[in-house]
Amino acid sequence: MADLSLDFQFKSPIEKVWDALTHSDTLAKWVMENNFRPIVGYKCQFRNEAIGLVVDSEVLIVDKPYKLSYTWVGGPIDTIVTWTLKQEGETTYLHLEHSGFEEENQAFHGAKYGWASMVDQLNKVLEEM
């Protein structure tokens, strides 16, 4: 098994970053269209019609504003995404753990590139909030 681990930091309050991770309309601006709700057990989908991608998710952990975890099942992958947040001073640290990849294959590297790209967009969204 291979796990993807990425760290980011933002000059935004932790509550603002949490909102960007948990509000469906805001998530759509930096991840993809979705019907996400931060409720344990809630089942939802993330959709990118342009590339025909549908990701099925079920919310596993909601510990506002410190931890959020959900399944990420789409195409060849059946994985878990976990976000961990920590604020120090004016900086919020965001850790992403995307676990359950069978190996460091195309799906793993695609996810690594995809999340890095999406979090760049998240930074822009946070600046506009």
C-alpha positions, 0 to 999 in steps of 0.5 A: 500500500502507498499513502500520499502525504502533503502539507500546506500553509495559509495565512488564513484563520483555521475556521476559514480553511475549515469552511473551504473544506466543508461547504459544498459551494466553496469546495466546488470552486477548488475541487469539483462540483459536489453535494458534500455535507460535513456529517458523519455517515453522509454519502455524496459525490464529487463530479467533473463532467468535463473528464467524466469523473465521478468520485463517491464519498462517505464522510468518516470523521468530522472534528470541527475545525481540526480533522475531516475524513471521507472515502474517495472512490472513483475509477480504479481507486478506493481510498480515504482522504483525511485533512488535519488542520492546526493554527499557529499565530496567523498561519493555518497548517493543513495536512492531507493524507490520501491513503489506500493506494495499492502502489505508487502507480499512475493513480497515486501520482495523478492524485499527488499532482491533482491535490497540489493543483487544487490546493493552489486554487484553494489558496486563491479561494481563501484570498477571495473569502 
